[in-house]
Amino acid sequence: MEPIQLFDLAAKKANWLAVRQNAVSQNIANANTPRYSAVDIQPFEAVVSKTQLTLASTTPGHITATPAETMTTKQRKADSWSTVHSGNSVSVEQEMLKAGNINRDYSLTTNIVKSFHRMMTMAMKG
């Protein structure tokens, strides 16, 4: 039996979400600290691209995608970080939006793992 990559990917996503939540909480904690610059981490897509996971076609009838079809457009990051007179660049509203996104992504990841686990359990029981 081959290893199931979904659990490894979910663990990496959960670890990435924990690191991002830590960065967001540090930004919020230092919202009133003079000359504090807000920090963020690299997107999860950059982390995944380093793992070199490739899709394999096991049957000639499988649909294959060309590299041009799999490319996604990069969204322009809004330059809404404003630096106040004290040199602080933390926007509490944006940090709270990030925290909400982290919560949503974590819930989605755990629900996918739970569903996959139930599916595997049902397949093993017969």
C-alpha positions as CSV (number, residue, x, y, z in Angstrom):
1,M,0.0,0.0,0.0
2,E,1.4,3.4,-1.0
3,P,1.5,6.2,1.6
4,I,-1.5,8.6,1.5
5,Q,-0.2,12.1,0.7
6,L,-3.4,13.9,1.8
7,F,-2.6,13.5,5.5
8,D,1.0,14.8,4.9
9,L,-0.4,17.8,3.0
10,A,-3.0,18.5,5.7
11,A,-0.3,18.4,8.4
12,K,1.8,20.9,6.4
13,K,-1.2,23.2,5.9
14,A,-2.1,23.0,9.7
15,N,1.6,23.8,10.6
16,W,1.5,26.7,8.1
17,L,-1.7,28.0,9.6
18,A,-0.3,27.9,13.1
19,V,2.8,29.9,12.0
20,R,0.6,32.4,10.2
21,Q,-1.7,32.7,13.3
22,N,1.4,33.4,15.4
23,A,2.5,36.2,13.0
24,V,-1.0,37.7,13.1
25,S,-1.1,37.6,16.9
26,Q,2.3,39.3,17.1
27,N,1.1,42.0,14.8
28,I,-2.0,42.6,16.9
29,A,0.0,42.6,20.1
30,N,2.3,45.2,18.7
31,A,-0.4,47.4,17.2
32,N,0.7,50.3,19.4
33,T,4.4,49.7,19.5
34,P,6.3,52.6,17.8
35,R,8.3,51.7,14.6
36,Y,6.9,48.1,14.6
37,S,6.5,46.7,11.1
38,A,3.8,44.2,10.4
39,V,5.0,40.8,9.4
40,D,3.4,38.0,7.3
41,I,4.6,34.7,6.0
42,Q,5.0,33.4,2.5
43,P,1.8,32.0,0.9
44,F,1.0,28.3,1.3
45,E,1.3,27.8,-2.4
46,A,5.0,28.6,-2.2
47,V,5.4,26.0,0.6
48,V,3.7,23.4,-1.5
49,S,5.7,24.1,-4.6
50,K,8.9,23.3,-2.7
51,T,7.6,19.7,-1.9
52,Q,7.7,18.6,-5.5
53,L,4.5,16.6,-5.5
54,T,3.6,15.6,-9.0
55,L,0.4,14.0,-10.4
56,A,0.8,10.6,-12.1
57,S,-1.3,9.2,-14.8
58,T,-1.9,5.6,-14.1
59,T,-4.2,4.9,-17.0
60,P,-3.9,6.2,-20.6
61,G,-7.5,7.4,-20.3
62,H,-6.7,9.9,-17.6
63,I,-7.1,13.6,-18.4
64,T,-3.8,15.5,-18.4
65,A,-3.3,19.2,-18.1
66,T,-0.7,21.2,-19.9
67,P,1.4,23.6,-17.8
68,A,-0.4,26.5,-19.4
69,E,-3.7,25.2,-18.1
70,T,-2.5,24.7,-14.5
71,M,-1.0,28.2,-14.2
72,T,-3.0,30.6,-12.0
73,T,-3.0,34.3,-12.1
74,K,-1.4,36.1,-9.2
75,Q,-3.7,38.5,-7.5
76,R,-2.3,41.9,-6.9
77,K,-1.7,42.5,-3.2
78,A,-3.5,45.6,-2.0
79,D,-1.1,48.2,-0.7
80,S,-3.3,49.2,2.1
81,W,-0.7,48.9,4.9
82,S,-0.6,52.4,6.2
83,T,2.3,53.7,8.2
84,V,1.4,56.1,11.0
85,H,3.5,58.9,12.4
86,S,5.0,56.6,15.0
87,G,6.3,54.3,12.2
88,N,3.9,51.4,13.0
89,S,2.5,49.6,10.0
90,V,-0.1,47.4,11.7
91,S,-3.7,47.6,10.5
92,V,-5.8,45.9,13.1
93,E,-8.7,45.5,10.7
94,Q,-6.5,43.6,8.2
95,E,-5.1,41.4,10.9
96,M,-8.5,40.5,12.0
97,L,-9.5,39.6,8.4
98,K,-6.4,37.4,8.3
99,A,-7.4,35.7,11.5
100,G,-10.8,35.0,10.1
101,N,-9.3,33.5,7.0
102,I,-6.9,31.4,9.1
103,N,-9.9,30.1,11.1
104,R,-11.8,29.3,7.9
105,D,-8.9,27.5,6.3
106,Y,-8.2,25.5,9.4
107,S,-11.9,24.4,9.6
108,L,-11.8,23.4,5.9
109,T,-8.6,21.4,6.3
110,T,-9.8,19.5,9.3
111,N,-13.2,18.8,7.7
112,I,-11.5,17.4,4.6
113,V,-9.2,15.1,6.8
114,K,-12.3,14.0,8.8
115,S,-14.2,13.1,5.6
116,F,-11.2,11.3,4.1
117,H,-10.7,9.4,7.4
118,R,-14.4,8.3,7.4
119,M,-14.1,7.2,3.8
120,M,-11.0,5.2,4.6
121,T,-12.7,3.6,7.6
122,M,-15.7,2.7,5.6
123,A,-13.6,1.1,2.9
124,M,-11.6,-0.9,5.4
125,K,-14.8,-2.2,7.2
126,G,-16.4,-3.2,3.9
